[in-house]
Amino acid sequence: MKHPVGATVNGLGEFRYIDLVERQIENVKQRASLRDIAAETGVSVATVSRVLNDHVNVAPRTRDLVLQALERRRTPVRVRTVYVRCPYVLTDYFGLIVSSIAETLKLHGLRLLLDAGESGQHTDALRGLPGSDADAAILILPPEEGSELVALSQAGFPFVVVDPRTPPPPDIAAVSAAHSSGARAVADHLISLGHRDIGVIAGPEEWLAGDARLAGHRAALAQAGVLLTSDRLRYVEPTTAQGKQAASELLDLSPRPTAIVCFNDKVAVGTLQAARERGLRVPADLSVTGFDDIDLAEATDPRLTTVRQPLQEMGRIAVTQLMRVLDGHQPEALHIELATTLVVRDSTAAL
């Protein structure tokens, strides 16, 4: 029986190639490393070998170039860390944004440090960022006042805001959806179906998204010659429970609205529940619309007409903006608004 060169046989008749194979692998790695250093420094592989073997017939400058290249390969590259703050429960809405940010950071070779959960709303998280282990931050719907964001910017700490709650200062990079045009599109849709008595369940007062969407609704109604009166308007936190309560108040009015536009899809689900409790059929007796187009919008009965926000794209653009800031460039557009899309399903019908 023939044995491969350099192999030995043990008592079980098995061939042991370990030493031979390891030496061959090491030789291949060494040759590859020599070629890499030669390409980087512009000298021959033989010259690199002479430097590593401490031969005397190498010019001092060439020796320094090779040794510096070798040192760079030995020194590990520090991975930059991005602090991502989302002080909310990671539901469909926030979860999609955070997942997109995480995936995009990974593509850029950046490390993610995530701070999520509603308890974060009551912490002074921004003050400790300068001087921390984080190199930059992405802040999602930050509850802090604009003055705190300005202070963080003036401290020289790079960050980007996603879906700002209040109007961002002019020199701070931010990414959001086009809330006003999205809201106007859904109101125009209802008006085109013949609805004029339209109730509005808006988001919290003094939220940038809520103000912009309400402005879009008002503009569409005004163009149709309709004034949105205070008895047709409710402000709520964007939850199913508060949506149901607000819708109950609107549906108990006399006359009741023929359509209700909701701040988001969760509020719309609460509105569907309130209508069902009153024996109202959607959309035969009442048209209902949402906003966001999360998975919930297609799981309702009937399926929701809503406005799709580009949530994943918002996360990707935020990372792109942040990369420009980290590289020392000013973002070309400090506040980017991404287009929304009206999605017509089964919860709206002609009056």
C-alpha positions as a Markdown table, in Angstrom:
| # | Residue | x | y | z |
|---|---|---|---|---|
| 1 | Met | 0.0 | 0.0 | 0.0 |
| 2 | Lys | 1.4 | 3.4 | -0.9 |
| 3 | His | 1.5 | 6.2 | 1.6 |
| 4 | Pro | 1.5 | 9.9 | 0.7 |
| 5 | Val | 4.9 | 11.6 | 1.1 |
| 6 | Gly | 5.5 | 12.8 | 4.7 |
| 7 | Ala | 2.6 | 10.7 | 6.1 |
| 8 | Thr | 3.0 | 8.2 | 9.0 |
| 9 | Val | 0.8 | 5.3 | 10.0 |
| 10 | Asn | -0.4 | 4.8 | 13.6 |
| 11 | Gly | -1.6 | 1.7 | 15.3 |
| 12 | Leu | -5.1 | 2.0 | 13.9 |
| 13 | Gly | -3.8 | 2.2 | 10.3 |
| 14 | Glu | -4.9 | 5.9 | 10.0 |
| 15 | Phe | -2.8 | 8.4 | 8.1 |
| 16 | Arg | -1.7 | 11.5 | 10.0 |
| 17 | Tyr | -1.3 | 14.5 | 7.8 |
| 18 | Ile | -1.7 | 17.2 | 10.4 |
| 19 | Asp | 1.9 | 18.4 | 10.7 |
| 20 | Leu | 2.4 | 18.3 | 6.9 |
| 21 | Val | -0.9 | 20.0 | 6.1 |
| 22 | Glu | -0.4 | 22.7 | 8.8 |
| 23 | Arg | 3.1 | 23.5 | 7.4 |
| 24 | Gln | 1.7 | 23.7 | 3.9 |
| 25 | Ile | -1.1 | 26.0 | 5.0 |
| 26 | Glu | 1.3 | 28.3 | 6.9 |
| 27 | Asn | 3.5 | 28.5 | 3.8 |
| 28 | Val | 0.6 | 29.5 | 1.6 |
| 29 | Lys | -0.5 | 32.2 | 4.2 |
| 30 | Gln | 3.0 | 33.5 | 4.4 |
| 31 | Arg | 3.4 | 33.8 | 0.6 |
| 32 | Ala | 0.0 | 35.6 | 0.4 |
| 33 | Ser | 1.0 | 38.0 | 3.1 |
| 34 | Leu | 4.3 | 38.7 | 1.4 |
| 35 | Arg | 2.5 | 39.5 | -1.9 |
| 36 | Asp | 0.0 | 41.8 | -0.1 |
| 37 | Ile | 2.7 | 43.8 | 1.6 |
| 38 | Ala | 4.7 | 43.9 | -1.7 |
| 39 | Ala | 1.7 | 45.3 | -3.5 |
| 40 | Glu | 1.0 | 47.8 | -0.8 |
| 41 | Thr | 4.6 | 49.2 | -0.6 |
| 42 | Gly | 5.4 | 48.9 | -4.3 |
| 43 | Val | 8.5 | 46.6 | -3.8 |
| 44 | Ser | 9.2 | 43.0 | -4.8 |
| 45 | Val | 8.2 | 39.9 | -2.8 |
| 46 | Ala | 11.9 | 39.1 | -2.5 |
| 47 | Thr | 12.6 | 42.5 | -0.9 |
| 48 | Val | 9.8 | 42.0 | 1.6 |
| 49 | Ser | 11.3 | 38.6 | 2.4 |
| 50 | Arg | 14.7 | 40.1 | 3.0 |
| 51 | Val | 13.3 | 42.8 | 5.3 |
| 52 | Leu | 11.5 | 40.1 | 7.3 |
| 53 | Asn | 14.6 | 38.0 | 7.5 |
| 54 | Asp | 16.6 | 41.1 | 8.6 |
| 55 | His | 19.0 | 41.1 | 5.6 |
| 56 | Val | 21.4 | 44.0 | 5.5 |
| 57 | Asn | 21.2 | 44.7 | 1.8 |
| 58 | Val | 17.9 | 46.7 | 2.0 |
| 59 | Ala | 17.7 | 50.5 | 1.8 |
| 60 | Pro | 16.6 | 52.0 | 5.1 |
| 61 | Arg | 13.7 | 53.8 | 3.5 |
| 62 | Thr | 12.4 | 50.6 | 1.9 |
| 63 | Arg | 12.9 | 48.7 | 5.2 |
| 64 | Asp | 10.8 | 51.4 | 6.9 |
| 65 | Leu | 8.0 | 51.1 | 4.3 |
| 66 | Val | 7.8 | 47.4 | 4.7 |
| 67 | Leu | 7.9 | 47.5 | 8.5 |
| 68 | Gln | 5.2 | 50.1 | 8.6 |
| 69 | Ala | 2.9 | 48.1 | 6.3 |
| 70 | Leu | 3.5 | 45.0 | 8.5 |
| 71 | Glu | 2.6 | 47.0 | 11.6 |
| 72 | Arg | -0.6 | 48.2 | 10.1 |
| 73 | Arg | -1.6 | 44.6 | 9.4 |
| 74 | Arg | -0.9 | 43.7 | 13.0 |
| 75 | Thr | -2.9 | 46.6 | 14.5 |
| 76 | Pro | -6.6 | 45.7 | 14.7 |
| 77 | Val | -9.0 | 48.2 | 13.1 |
| 78 | Arg | -11.4 | 49.7 | 15.7 |
| 79 | Val | -15.0 | 49.2 | 14.8 |
| 80 | Arg | -17.1 | 52.3 | 15.2 |
| 81 | Thr | -20.2 | 52.0 | 17.4 |
| 82 | Val | -23.5 | 53.7 | 16.6 |
| 83 | Tyr | -25.9 | 54.2 | 19.6 |
| 84 | Val | -29.5 | 53.7 | 18.4 |
| 85 | Arg | -32.1 | 55.1 | 20.8 |
| 86 | Cys | -35.8 | 54.1 | 20.4 |
| 87 | Pro | -37.6 | 54.8 | 23.7 |
| 88 | Tyr | -40.7 | 52.9 | 22.7 |
| 89 | Val | -41.8 | 49.3 | 22.5 |
| 90 | Leu | -40.5 | 47.7 | 19.3 |
| 91 | Thr | -43.8 | 47.1 | 17.6 |
| 92 | Asp | -44.3 | 46.8 | 13.8 |
| 93 | Tyr | -43.7 | 50.5 | 13.3 |
| 94 | Phe | -40.6 | 51.0 | 15.4 |
| 95 | Gly | -39.4 | 47.4 | 14.8 |
| 96 | Leu | -39.2 | 47.9 | 11.0 |
| 97 | Ile | -37.2 | 51.1 | 11.4 |
| 98 | Val | -34.8 | 49.6 | 13.9 |
| 99 | Ser | -34.3 | 46.4 | 11.9 |
| 100 | Ser | -33.5 | 48.4 | 8.8 |
| 101 | Ile | -31.0 | 50.5 | 10.7 |
| 102 | Ala | -29.3 | 47.4 | 12.1 |
| 103 | Glu | -29.0 | 45.7 | 8.7 |
| 104 | Thr | -27.6 | 48.8 | 7.1 |
| 105 | Leu | -25.1 | 49.5 | 9.9 |
| 106 | Lys | -23.9 | 45.9 | 9.5 |
| 107 | Leu | -23.4 | 46.5 | 5.7 |
| 108 | His | -21.2 | 49.5 | 6.6 |
| 109 | Gly | -19.2 | 47.5 | 9.1 |
| 110 | Leu | -20.5 | 49.5 | 12.1 |
| 111 | Arg | -21.5 | 48.1 | 15.5 |
| 112 | Leu | -25.0 | 48.7 | 16.9 |
| 113 | Leu | -25.7 | 49.7 | 20.5 |
| 114 | Leu | -29.5 | 49.6 | 21.0 |
| 115 | Asp | -31.4 | 51.3 | 23.7 |
| 116 | Ala | -35.1 | 50.6 | 23.4 |
| 117 | Gly | -38.2 | 50.5 | 25.6 |
| 118 | Glu | -40.5 | 53.1 | 27.1 |
| 119 | Ser | -38.5 | 53.4 | 30.3 |
| 120 | Gly | -35.9 | 55.2 | 28.2 |
| 121 | Gln | -38.2 | 58.2 | 27.9 |
| 122 | His | -37.5 | 59.2 | 31.5 |
| 123 | Thr | -33.6 | 59.0 | 31.3 |
| 124 | Asp | -31.2 | 61.7 | 30.4 |
| 125 | Ala | -29.6 | 59.6 | 27.7 |
| 126 | Leu | -28.3 | 62.4 | 25.4 |
| 127 | Arg | -26.2 | 64.2 | 28.0 |
| 128 | Gly | -23.9 | 61.2 | 28.4 |
| 129 | Leu | -23.2 | 60.6 | 24.7 |
| 130 | Pro | -20.2 | 62.9 | 24.3 |
| 131 | Gly | -17.2 | 61.0 | 25.7 |
| 132 | Ser | -19.0 | 57.7 | 25.7 |
| 133 | Asp | -18.0 | 54.5 | 23.8 |
| 134 | Ala | -20.4 | 55.5 | 21.0 |
| 135 | Asp | -19.1 | 57.3 | 18.0 |
| 136 | Ala | -22.4 | 58.5 | 16.7 |
| 137 | Ala | -26.2 | 58.1 | 17.3 |
| 138 | Ile | -29.5 | 57.6 | 15.5 |
| 139 | Leu | -32.4 | 59.0 | 17.6 |
| 140 | Ile | -35.9 | 57.6 | 16.7 |
| 141 | Leu | -38.8 | 60.0 | 17.6 |
| 142 | Pro | -36.7 | 61.5 | 20.4 |
| 143 | Pro | -38.9 | 62.9 | 23.2 |
| 144 | Glu | -36.3 | 65.5 | 24.1 |
| 145 | Glu | -36.8 | 69.2 | 23.4 |
| 146 | Gly | -35.1 | 70.8 | 20.4 |
| 147 | Ser | -32.7 | 72.7 | 22.7 |
| 148 | Glu | -31.3 | 69.4 | 24.0 |
| 149 | Leu | -30.6 | 68.2 | 20.4 |
| 150 | Val | -28.9 | 71.6 | 19.7 |
| 151 | Ala | -26.7 | 71.1 | 22.8 |
| 152 | Leu | -25.7 | 67.6 | 21.6 |
| 153 | Ser | -24.9 | 69.0 | 18.2 |
| 154 | Gln | -22.8 | 71.9 | 19.7 |
| 155 | Ala | -20.9 | 69.3 | 21.7 |
| 156 | Gly | -19.6 | 68.0 | 18.4 |
| 157 | Phe | -21.4 | 64.6 | 18.7 |
| 158 | Pro | -22.7 | 63.3 | 15.3 |
| 159 | Phe | -26.3 | 62.1 | 15.1 |
| 160 | Val | -29.3 | 61.8 | 12.9 |
| 161 | Val | -33.0 | 62.0 | 13.9 |
| 162 | Val | -35.6 | 59.6 | 12.5 |
| 163 | Asp | -39.2 | 60.8 | 12.5 |
| 164 | Pro | -38.7 | 63.9 | 14.8 |
| 165 | Arg | -41.4 | 64.6 | 17.3 |
| 166 | Thr | -40.9 | 68.4 | 17.1 |
| 167 | Pro | -39.6 | 70.4 | 14.2 |
| 168 | Pro | -35.8 | 69.7 | 14.1 |
| 169 | Pro | -33.4 | 72.6 | 14.3 |
| 170 | Pro | -32.2 | 73.7 | 10.9 |
| 171 | Asp | -28.7 | 72.4 | 11.2 |
| 172 | Ile | -29.6 | 68.9 | 12.4 |
| 173 | Ala | -29.9 | 66.0 | 10.0 |
| 174 | Ala | -33.4 | 64.3 | 10.1 |
| 175 | Val | -35.4 | 61.8 | 8.1 |
| 176 | Ser | -39.2 | 61.5 | 8.1 |
| 177 | Ala | -42.1 | 60.7 | 5.8 |
| 178 | Ala | -44.2 | 63.3 | 4.0 |
| 179 | His | -47.0 | 63.3 | 6.5 |
| 180 | Ser | -49.0 | 66.2 | 5.1 |
| 181 | Ser | -49.2 | 65.0 | 1.5 |
| 182 | Gly | -50.1 | 61.5 | 2.8 |
| 183 | Ala | -52.9 | 62.8 | 4.9 |
| 184 | Arg | -54.1 | 65.0 | 2.1 |
| 185 | Ala | -54.2 | 62.0 | -0.3 |
| 186 | Val | -56.4 | 59.9 | 2.0 |
| 187 | Ala | -58.8 | 62.9 | 2.6 |
| 188 | Asp | -59.0 | 63.5 | -1.1 |
| 189 | His | -59.8 | 59.8 | -1.5 |
| 190 | Leu | -62.8 | 60.1 | 0.9 |
| 191 | Ile | -64.0 | 63.3 | -0.7 |
| 192 | Ser | -63.9 | 61.7 | -4.1 |
| 193 | Leu | -66.2 | 59.0 | -2.7 |
| 194 | Gly | -68.7 | 61.7 | -1.8 |
| 195 | His | -67.9 | 62.1 | 1.9 |
| 196 | Arg | -68.1 | 65.6 | 3.4 |
| 197 | Asp | -68.9 | 64.9 | 7.0 |
| 198 | Ile | -65.5 | 63.5 | 8.0 |
| 199 | Gly | -64.3 | 63.0 | 11.5 |
| 200 | Val | -60.6 | 63.2 | 12.3 |
| 201 | Ile | -58.8 | 61.3 | 15.1 |
| 202 | Ala | -55.5 | 63.1 | 15.2 |
| 203 | Gly | -52.4 | 62.2 | 17.1 |
| 204 | Pro | -51.0 | 63.9 | 20.2 |
| 205 | Glu | -51.1 | 67.7 | 20.1 |
| 206 | Glu | -47.7 | 69.3 | 19.2 |
| 207 | Trp | -46.3 | 66.3 | 17.5 |
| 208 | Leu | -44.7 | 67.2 | 14.2 |
| 209 | Ala | -46.4 | 64.2 | 12.4 |
| 210 | Gly | -49.8 | 64.9 | 14.0 |
| 211 | Asp | -49.7 | 68.6 | 13.1 |
| 212 | Ala | -48.6 | 67.8 | 9.5 |
| 213 | Arg | -51.3 | 65.2 | 9.0 |
| 214 | Leu | -54.0 | 67.4 | 10.4 |
| 215 | Ala | -52.8 | 70.2 | 8.1 |
| 216 | Gly | -53.1 | 67.8 | 5.2 |
| 217 | His | -56.7 | 66.8 | 6.2 |
| 218 | Arg | -57.7 | 70.5 | 6.6 |
| 219 | Ala | -56.3 | 71.5 | 3.3 |
| 220 | Ala | -58.2 | 68.7 | 1.4 |
| 221 | Leu | -61.5 | 69.5 | 3.2 |
| 222 | Ala | -61.0 | 73.3 | 2.6 |
| 223 | Gln | -60.5 | 72.7 | -1.1 |
| 224 | Ala | -63.8 | 70.8 | -1.1 |
| 225 | Gly | -65.5 | 73.7 | 0.7 |
| 226 | Val | -65.7 | 71.9 | 4.1 |
| 227 | Leu | -64.6 | 73.3 | 7.4 |
| 228 | Leu | -63.3 | 70.8 | 10.0 |
| 229 | Thr | -65.1 | 71.8 | 13.2 |
| 230 | Ser | -63.9 | 71.1 | 16.7 |
| 231 | Asp | -66.7 | 68.6 | 17.4 |
| 232 | Arg | -65.4 | 66.4 | 14.5 |
| 233 | Leu | -61.8 | 66.4 | 15.9 |
| 234 | Arg | -60.2 | 64.4 | 18.7 |
| 235 | Tyr | -56.6 | 64.2 | 19.8 |
| 236 | Val | -55.3 | 60.9 | 21.2 |
| 237 | Glu | -52.2 | 58.9 | 22.0 |
| 238 | Pro | -51.8 | 56.5 | 19.0 |
| 239 | Thr | -53.2 | 53.3 | 20.6 |
| 240 | Thr | -56.1 | 51.0 | 19.8 |
| 241 | Ala | -57.8 | 51.7 | 23.2 |
| 242 | Gln | -57.7 | 55.5 | 22.8 |
| 243 | Gly | -58.7 | 55.2 | 19.1 |
| 244 | Lys | -61.8 | 53.2 | 20.2 |
| 245 | Gln | -62.7 | 55.8 | 22.9 |
| 246 | Ala | -62.4 | 58.8 | 20.4 |
| 247 | Ala | -64.3 | 56.9 | 17.7 |
| 248 | Ser | -67.1 | 56.2 | 20.2 |
| 249 | Glu | -67.5 | 59.9 | 21.0 |
| 250 | Leu | -67.6 | 60.7 | 17.3 |
| 251 | Leu | -70.1 | 58.0 | 16.4 |
| 252 | Asp | -72.4 | 59.0 | 19.2 |
| 253 | Leu | -72.8 | 62.5 | 17.7 |
| 254 | Ser | -76.0 | 63.3 | 15.9 |
| 255 | Pro | -75.6 | 63.4 | 13.0 |
| 256 | Arg | -72.6 | 61.1 | 13.1 |
| 257 | Pro | -69.7 | 61.4 | 10.6 |
| 258 | Thr | -69.9 | 59.3 | 7.5 |
| 259 | Ala | -66.1 | 58.7 | 7.5 |
| 260 | Ile | -63.3 | 58.8 | 10.1 |
| 261 | Val | -59.6 | 59.3 | 9.2 |
| 262 | Cys | -57.3 | 58.0 | 11.9 |
| 263 | Phe | -53.8 | 59.0 | 13.0 |
| 264 | Asn | -52.5 | 55.4 | 12.5 |
| 265 | Asp | -53.6 | 51.9 | 11.8 |
| 266 | Lys | -53.9 | 51.0 | 15.5 |
| 267 | Val | -56.3 | 53.9 | 16.1 |
| 268 | Ala | -58.2 | 52.7 | 13.0 |
| 269 | Val | -58.6 | 49.2 | 14.6 |
| 270 | Gly | -60.1 | 50.9 | 17.7 |
| 271 | Thr | -62.5 | 52.7 | 15.4 |
| 272 | Leu | -63.6 | 49.5 | 13.7 |
| 273 | Gln | -64.3 | 48.0 | 17.2 |
| 274 | Ala | -66.4 | 51.1 | 18.1 |
| 275 | Ala | -68.4 | 50.8 | 14.9 |
| 276 | Arg | -69.0 | 47.1 | 15.4 |
| 277 | Glu | -70.3 | 47.7 | 18.9 |
| 278 | Arg | -72.8 | 50.1 | 17.5 |
| 279 | Gly | -74.0 | 47.8 | 14.7 |
| 280 | Leu | -72.4 | 49.9 | 12.0 |
| 281 | Arg | -71.1 | 48.2 | 8.9 |
| 282 | Val | -67.7 | 49.2 | 7.5 |
| 283 | Pro | -67.7 | 50.5 | 4.7 |
| 284 | Ala | -71.4 | 50.4 | 4.0 |
| 285 | Asp | -72.4 | 52.7 | 7.0 |
| 286 | Leu | -69.0 | 54.2 | 7.8 |
| 287 | Ser | -65.7 | 54.5 | 5.9 |
| 288 | Val | -62.5 | 54.2 | 8.0 |
| 289 | Thr | -58.9 | 55.0 | 7.1 |
| 290 | Gly | -55.5 | 54.4 | 8.8 |
| 291 | Phe | -51.9 | 55.5 | 8.4 |
| 292 | Asp | -48.6 | 53.6 | 8.3 |
| 293 | Asp | -49.6 | 50.4 | 6.5 |
| 294 | Ile | -48.2 | 48.0 | 9.1 |
| 295 | Asp | -49.1 | 44.3 | 8.8 |
| 296 | Leu | -52.1 | 44.9 | 11.0 |
| 297 | Ala | -53.8 | 46.9 | 8.2 |
| 298 | Glu | -54.2 | 43.7 | 6.1 |
| 299 | Ala | -55.3 | 41.6 | 9.0 |
| 300 | Thr | -58.5 | 43.6 | 9.9 |
| 301 | Asp | -62.0 | 42.8 | 8.6 |
| 302 | Pro | -62.4 | 44.7 | 6.4 |
| 303 | Arg | -58.9 | 45.4 | 5.3 |
| 304 | Leu | -57.8 | 49.0 | 6.0 |
| 305 | Thr | -57.4 | 51.7 | 3.4 |
| 306 | Thr | -54.3 | 53.5 | 4.7 |
| 307 | Val | -51.2 | 55.4 | 3.9 |
| 308 | Arg | -47.9 | 53.5 | 3.5 |
| 309 | Gln | -44.9 | 55.0 | 5.1 |
| 310 | Pro | -41.5 | 53.9 | 3.8 |
| 311 | Leu | -40.3 | 52.8 | 7.3 |
| 312 | Gln | -37.4 | 50.6 | 6.1 |
| 313 | Glu | -36.2 | 53.2 | 3.7 |
| 314 | Met | -36.2 | 55.8 | 6.5 |
| 315 | Gly | -33.8 | 53.5 | 8.5 |
| 316 | Arg | -31.5 | 53.1 | 5.5 |
| 317 | Ile | -31.4 | 56.8 | 4.6 |
| 318 | Ala | -30.7 | 57.6 | 8.3 |
| 319 | Val | -27.6 | 55.4 | 8.2 |
| 320 | Thr | -26.5 | 56.9 | 4.9 |
| 321 | Gln | -26.9 | 60.4 | 6.3 |
| 322 | Leu | -24.9 | 59.4 | 9.4 |
| 323 | Met | -22.1 | 57.9 | 7.3 |
| 324 | Arg | -21.7 | 61.3 | 5.6 |
| 325 | Val | -21.5 | 63.0 | 9.0 |
| 326 | Leu | -19.0 | 60.5 | 10.3 |
| 327 | Asp | -16.8 | 61.0 | 7.2 |
| 328 | Gly | -16.7 | 64.7 | 7.9 |
| 329 | His | -19.2 | 65.8 | 5.2 |
| 330 | Gln | -22.3 | 68.0 | 5.6 |
| 331 | Pro | -25.4 | 66.1 | 4.5 |
| 332 | Glu | -26.7 | 67.6 | 1.2 |
| 333 | Ala | -30.3 | 67.9 | 2.6 |
| 334 | Leu | -30.5 | 68.2 | 6.3 |
| 335 | His | -34.2 | 67.3 | 6.5 |
| 336 | Ile | -35.3 | 64.6 | 4.1 |
| 337 | Glu | -39.0 | 63.8 | 3.6 |
| 338 | Leu | -39.7 | 60.4 | 1.9 |
| 339 | Ala | -42.9 | 60.1 | -0.2 |
| 340 | Thr | -45.9 | 58.2 | 1.2 |
| 341 | Thr | -48.4 | 56.1 | -0.8 |
| 342 | Leu | -52.1 | 55.8 | -0.6 |
| 343 | Val | -53.2 | 52.1 | -0.3 |
| 344 | Val | -56.9 | 51.7 | -1.1 |
| 345 | Arg | -58.5 | 48.5 | 0.4 |
| 346 | Asp | -61.9 | 47.5 | 1.7 |
| 347 | Ser | -62.6 | 49.9 | 4.6 |
| 348 | Thr | -63.8 | 52.8 | 2.3 |
| 349 | Ala | -66.7 | 53.1 | -0.1 |
| 350 | Ala | -68.8 | 55.7 | -1.8 |
| 351 | Leu | -71.3 | 57.5 | 0.3 |
